[in-house]
Amino acid sequence: MRRTFQVIIFIIMLLTLGYYVNDTFGKTIAWALSLLTTLAVITLVITIFMENRHPSSTVAWILMLALVPVVGFFFYLLFGQNYRKRRKYSQKAKRDKHSYGFLDKEQMARHPRYAEFTPDQRLMLQLTNRMSKSPVTFSSHTEVLTNGEETFASLITELKKASHHIHMEYYIYRDDEIGREIKQILMEKARQGVEVRFMYDAVGSLYLKKPFVEEMRRAGVEVAAFGPVKLRVFSSKVNYRNHRKIVIVDGNVGFIGGLNVGDEYLSRNKTYGFWRDTHMIVRGEAVQTLQVIFLQDWRHMTEQHITGAQYFVACSSGVEEQGAVQIIASGPDQEFQTMKNVFFSMLTSAKRSIWIATPYFIPDEDIFTALKVAALSGIEVKLLFPSKPDKWLPFLASHSYFTGLIEAGARIYEYEKGFLHSKLIIVDGELATIGTTNMDMRSFYLNFEVNALLLRTESVQRLVSDFERDLQSATRIREEQFLRRRMATRFLESVARLFSPLL
C-alpha cells in the first residue's frame, strides 16, 4: 500500500507540473488530477476503515479527508499510516517478549511482602504483571528527583562513577550547554574503556547535527538514531517515536522520568521560564527491567544482540524498600495499549483520591469516563495542568475536556510558576506512576514509552508532598468563570478536539 501511495504522489506531481507547463492540455490534466486525487482519497478512506482503528481515530481521519482532501491525503502519508502491523515492529514485539523470559515474573506471589498488600492492591499488581510481562520487584530503591537541578546533578554524579557501561536513550537531546557537558563525560568514559551506547530519537532530536554525533563516535561512543525518517518518501515512521528517557550505569543504577537533555529542562530558556518536571533514580532489581528495555530498543535499530551477566548485576543485596516497584514499557508494537490500561486500572481502583499532573490532557473515552465517574462518586479528583502552552493545538484540545470534568466535580488547577512537564498519577496517596507517558492519545497509542509503577514506597510520599507544594503555585479553574470564556475560544477548542486522536 505504501508503494502504491508513493506512485500516486509521483503521478500527481507530474500532472501538476504538466498543468502549469502546457496550457494546451490544461483542462485534461486538471480533470486527471481531480480524478486521481479523488480515487486516492477514497482508497485511503477504505484503508483506514479496514484497519479497525479506534472509532474516534477513524472518524477524525475521515473527517479530515472529507474537509481538506488534498491536505488530508499528504498528512496521512506523513503521520497516519498504521505501521504497527508491519514486519519490523512485529519482530520487535516477539523479541521483547522473549527477552523478559529470564526475569522471574512469578517471584511476586512468592515474596512474603506480597501478602501485606490489600486484596485490591494485589489485584492491581497481578494485572500489571501479566499485561506488561515485566516483574514486580520488592528489592528496589527509588528516589524522586524534583526538577532539572536534582536530576542532572545526580545523573552527572553517576555517569562519572561508571566503570563498565553506560546505556542512554532520550527522545530529545540538544547540542547546548548541558548536552555538551554530558557529551564530554560520555566521550571521556569511552576513552577510558567504558562501554558507552547512546540512542536518540531521530525526530525528537531532529536538530542534533552530524558533527555532534560523529565526534562522539570518534571518541568510541556507540551511537544509534531510533527510527530515521526520510520525509521525501513520506515514511509512516514519523508517527511512531521513541519517547523514552532511560539511563543505566553499570547495570545497577537507572534513571527514568520526564526530563530530556536540554537547557530548557534546567530553566535556562526564557520562552518557558521555570521548568517544573519530575524524574527518578532507581537501584536494585528494577534496573534489570530498564536494561532489558534499552537493549531491546538498541537491538531493534542496530541488530546487535547484547547479552551477559555483566549487564544484569542489580540484585537485592543491600537494597530494601517497603512497597513494590515495577518498570513498565509500552509502545505501538504491543498487542494491548499497556500504559493506557494501567492508567485506567489505577483510576478505577481509587477509593479516596486521584491526583494527576500532565502537560497534555487529551484522554480517550475510557480514561475520560473513568475520571468523570470517579468524581461523580465523590472521589477527590485533582488535575494539575500548565497555564501556558508549549504547543497550542494540544493546549486547546485539552481545555475542551475540562468542562465535563468540572461539571462532574473534579478540580482543575493551572500551574503558574512556569511550565509544568511532570507526568504522574497518584491514587489514594499509596499508588503512583511516574515516567514518560503523557495523558494523551499519542502516548497511549503511538509512542514508545516507559513508566515506573510504585506502590506504598517512600517515593510515593515524596510525590504527594511535591504535588501539594505545586498546588500552592497554581490557581483553581472555577466553573462559572470557565464557562464564560469567549465563544471564539470555545470554538477553537472544539475544532482542536476533533483532531484529538491525531495529537
SULZI-V309494 format. One record per pair of residues at least 24 apart in sequence whose C-alpha atoms are under 8 Angstrom apart, sorted by the first residue. I is the first residue (numbers start at 1). J is the second residue. D is the distance in whole Angstrom. If there is no record, write none. Layout:
# SULZI-V309494
i: {I;I}
j: {J;J}
d: {D;D}
This chain:
# SULZI-V309494
i: {5;5;6;6;8;8;12;12;37;37;40;41;41;41;44;51;56;57;57;60;60;60;60;77;77;77;78;78;78;78;78;78;79;79;79;79;80;80;81;81;82;83;83;83;84;84;85;89;90;92;92;92;93;93;95;96;96;97;99;99;100;100;100;100;103;103;104;105;105;105;105;105;106;107;108;108;108;108;111;113;113;120;124;124;128;131;131;132;132;132;132;134;134;134;134;135;135;135;136;136;136;136;136;137;137;137;137;137;138;138;138;138;138;138;138;139;139;139;139;139;139;139;139;139;140;140;140;140;140;140;140;140;140;140;140;141;141;141;141;141;141;142;142;142;142;142;143;143;143;143;144;144;144;144;144;144;144;145;145;145;145;146;146;146;146;147;147;147;147;147;147;147;148;148;148;148;148;148;149;151;151;155;156;158;158;159;159;159;160;160;162;162;162;162;163;163;164;164;164;164;164;165;165;165;165;165;165;165;166;166;166;166;166;166;166;166;167;167;167;167;167;167;167;167;168;168;168;168;168;168;168;168;169;169;169;169;169;169;169;169;169;170;170;170;170;170;170;170;170;170;170;171;171;171;171;171;171;171;171;171;171;172;172;172;172;172;172;172;173;173;173;173;173;173;173;174;174;174;174;174;174;175;175;175;176;176;177;177;178;178;178;179;179;179;183;186;186;187;187;187;187;188;190;190;190;191;191;195;196;196;196;197;197;197;197;198;198;198;199;199;199;199;199;200;200;200;201;201;201;201;201;201;201;202;202;202;202;203;203;203;203;203;204;204;224;224;224;225;226;227;239;239;240;240;240;240;241;241;241;242;242;242;243;243;243;243;244;244;244;244;245;245;246;246;248;248;248;250;250;250;251;251;251;251;251;251;251;251;252;252;252;252;252;252;252;252;252;253;253;253;253;253;253;254;254;254;254;254;255;255;255;255;256;256;256;256;256;256;256;256;257;257;257;257;257;258;258;258;258;258;272;272;272;273;273;274;274;274;275;275;275;275;276;276;276;276;276;277;277;277;277;278;278;278;278;279;279;283;283;284;284;284;284;284;285;285;285;286;286;286;286;287;288;288;288;289;290;293;321;321;322;322;322;323;323;323;323;324;324;324;324;325;325;325;325;326;326;326;327;327;327;327;328;328;328;328;329;329;329;329;330;330;330;330;331;331;331;331;331;331;332;332;332;332;337;337;338;339;339;339;340;340;343;344;346;346;347;347;347;348;350;350;350;350;351;351;352;352;352;352;353;353;353;353;353;353;353;354;354;354;354;354;354;354;354;355;355;355;355;355;355;355;355;356;356;356;356;356;356;356;357;357;357;357;357;357;357;357;358;358;358;358;358;358;358;358;358;358;358;359;359;359;359;359;359;359;360;360;360;360;360;360;360;361;361;361;361;361;361;361;361;361;361;362;362;362;362;362;362;362;362;363;363;363;364;364;364;371;372;372;372;372;372;373;375;375;375;375;376;376;378;380;381;381;381;382;382;382;382;383;383;383;383;384;384;384;384;384;384;385;385;385;385;385;386;386;386;386;386;386;386;387;387;387;387;388;388;389;393;394;394;394;396;396;396;396;397;397;397;397;397;397;398;398;399;400;400;400;400;403;403;403;406;407;411;411;412;412;413;413;413;413;413;414;414;414;414;415;415;415;415;415;416;416;416;417;417;426;426;426;429;429;429;430;430;430;430;430;431;431;431;432;440;441;441;441;441;442;442;442}
j: {40;77;233;234;36;40;36;37;69;70;73;65;69;73;73;82;501;501;502;498;499;501;502;234;235;236;231;234;235;236;238;239;236;237;238;239;236;239;236;239;236;236;237;240;332;333;333;333;333;296;300;333;333;334;296;293;296;133;292;296;133;134;289;292;134;135;135;129;133;134;135;136;135;135;135;136;137;138;138;138;323;349;345;346;342;336;338;328;329;330;338;289;326;327;328;289;326;327;286;324;325;326;327;285;286;324;325;326;285;320;321;322;323;324;325;284;285;286;315;316;319;320;321;324;282;283;284;285;286;316;319;320;321;324;325;282;283;284;319;320;321;280;281;282;283;459;280;281;282;459;278;279;280;281;459;462;463;278;279;280;281;276;277;278;279;265;266;275;276;277;278;279;259;265;266;267;275;277;266;279;280;255;182;249;253;185;186;249;185;189;189;194;249;250;194;250;193;194;195;249;250;194;195;196;197;249;250;251;194;195;196;197;247;248;249;250;196;197;198;246;247;248;249;294;197;198;199;245;246;247;248;294;198;199;200;201;244;245;246;247;294;199;200;201;242;243;244;245;246;260;261;200;201;204;205;241;242;243;244;245;260;200;201;204;205;260;261;262;200;204;205;208;260;261;262;205;207;208;261;262;263;208;212;262;262;263;262;263;261;262;263;261;262;263;216;216;221;216;219;220;221;219;219;220;221;219;220;221;220;221;222;221;222;223;224;222;223;224;223;224;225;226;298;224;225;226;225;226;227;228;241;242;243;226;227;228;229;227;228;229;238;241;241;243;298;301;302;301;301;301;446;447;332;446;447;448;446;447;448;447;448;449;436;447;448;449;436;448;449;450;436;450;290;294;287;290;291;310;311;313;287;288;291;310;311;312;313;314;283;284;285;287;288;312;313;314;315;281;282;283;284;287;314;281;282;283;287;290;279;280;281;282;280;281;282;435;436;450;451;452;423;434;435;436;451;421;422;423;435;436;390;418;419;418;419;417;418;419;418;419;420;421;418;419;420;421;422;420;421;422;423;421;422;423;434;434;435;314;319;314;315;316;317;319;314;315;316;314;325;326;327;314;312;313;314;327;327;329;457;458;456;457;458;454;455;456;457;454;455;456;457;452;453;454;455;452;453;454;450;451;452;453;450;451;452;453;448;449;450;451;447;448;449;450;444;445;446;447;448;449;445;446;447;448;444;445;444;437;444;451;367;444;367;370;427;431;371;374;427;374;374;379;427;428;379;428;379;380;427;428;379;380;381;426;427;428;429;379;380;381;382;425;426;427;428;380;381;382;383;384;425;426;427;382;383;384;423;424;425;426;383;384;385;420;422;423;424;425;383;384;385;386;420;421;422;423;424;438;439;385;386;420;421;422;423;438;385;394;395;398;438;439;440;385;394;395;397;398;399;401;438;439;440;394;397;398;401;439;440;441;500;439;440;441;440;441;501;405;404;405;408;409;410;408;405;408;409;410;408;409;409;410;409;410;411;410;411;412;413;410;411;412;413;412;413;414;415;471;474;412;413;414;415;420;414;415;416;418;419;420;421;414;415;416;419;416;419;419;496;496;500;503;492;493;496;497;493;494;495;496;497;500;493;497;493;490;493;494;497;479;482;483;479;479;476;477;476;477;471;474;475;476;477;474;475;476;477;470;471;473;474;475;473;474;475;473;474;460;463;464;460;461;464;455;456;457;460;461;455;456;460;460;503;500;501;502;503;501;502;503}
d: {8;8;7;8;8;7;7;8;8;7;8;7;7;6;8;8;6;5;7;6;6;7;8;6;7;6;8;5;6;6;7;8;6;8;6;5;7;7;5;8;7;6;7;8;6;6;8;5;6;8;6;7;5;6;7;8;6;7;7;8;7;7;8;7;8;7;7;7;7;6;4;7;8;8;7;6;7;8;8;8;8;7;7;8;7;8;7;6;7;8;6;7;7;7;7;8;6;8;8;7;6;5;8;6;6;6;5;6;8;7;7;7;6;5;6;6;6;8;7;5;6;5;6;8;7;6;4;5;6;7;6;6;6;8;7;6;5;6;6;6;6;7;6;5;6;6;6;5;7;6;7;6;4;7;6;7;7;6;5;5;7;8;6;5;6;8;7;7;6;5;6;7;7;5;5;8;8;7;6;6;8;8;7;7;8;7;8;7;7;8;8;7;6;6;6;7;8;5;6;8;5;5;4;6;8;6;5;8;7;6;5;6;7;6;5;6;6;5;6;8;6;5;7;7;6;5;6;8;6;4;7;8;6;4;6;8;7;6;5;7;7;7;5;7;8;7;6;5;7;6;7;6;5;5;7;8;6;5;6;6;7;7;7;5;5;5;6;8;7;8;6;7;6;5;6;7;7;6;6;5;8;6;7;8;7;7;8;7;7;6;6;6;6;8;7;8;7;6;5;7;6;8;6;5;6;6;6;7;8;5;6;6;5;6;8;6;5;6;6;5;6;7;7;7;5;6;6;5;7;8;7;6;8;6;6;5;7;8;8;8;7;7;8;8;8;7;7;7;6;8;7;8;7;5;5;7;7;5;6;6;5;7;7;6;6;6;6;6;5;6;7;8;7;7;7;7;7;8;7;8;7;7;7;7;5;5;6;6;6;6;8;6;8;8;6;5;8;7;6;5;7;6;8;6;5;6;6;7;7;6;5;6;5;7;8;6;8;8;7;8;8;6;4;6;7;7;6;7;6;5;8;7;6;6;7;7;4;6;6;5;6;7;7;6;5;6;7;6;5;4;8;8;5;7;8;8;7;7;7;5;5;6;8;6;5;5;6;8;7;6;6;6;6;8;6;6;7;7;7;8;7;6;8;8;5;5;5;6;5;7;7;7;6;5;7;6;5;7;7;6;5;6;6;5;6;7;7;6;4;6;8;6;5;6;8;7;7;6;4;6;6;5;6;7;6;6;8;7;7;8;8;5;8;7;7;8;7;8;7;7;8;7;6;6;7;7;5;6;8;5;5;4;6;8;6;5;7;7;6;5;6;7;6;5;6;8;6;5;6;8;6;5;6;6;5;6;8;6;5;7;6;5;6;8;6;6;5;7;8;7;6;8;7;6;6;5;7;6;6;6;6;6;5;7;7;7;7;7;7;6;6;6;6;8;8;8;8;5;8;8;8;5;6;7;7;5;8;6;4;6;6;6;5;6;7;7;8;7;7;6;6;8;8;8;8;6;5;5;5;6;8;7;8;5;6;6;5;6;7;8;6;5;6;6;5;6;7;8;8;7;6;5;6;7;5;5;7;8;6;5;8;5;5;6;8;8;7;8;6;7;8;7;7;5;6;8;5;7;8;5;5;7;8;8;7;7;5;6;6;8;8;8;6;8;7;7;6;6;7;6;5;4;6;5;5;6;7;7;7;6;4;7;6;5;7;6;7;8;8;7;7;7;7;6;5;8;6;8;5;6;7;6;8;7;6;7;7;8;7;6}
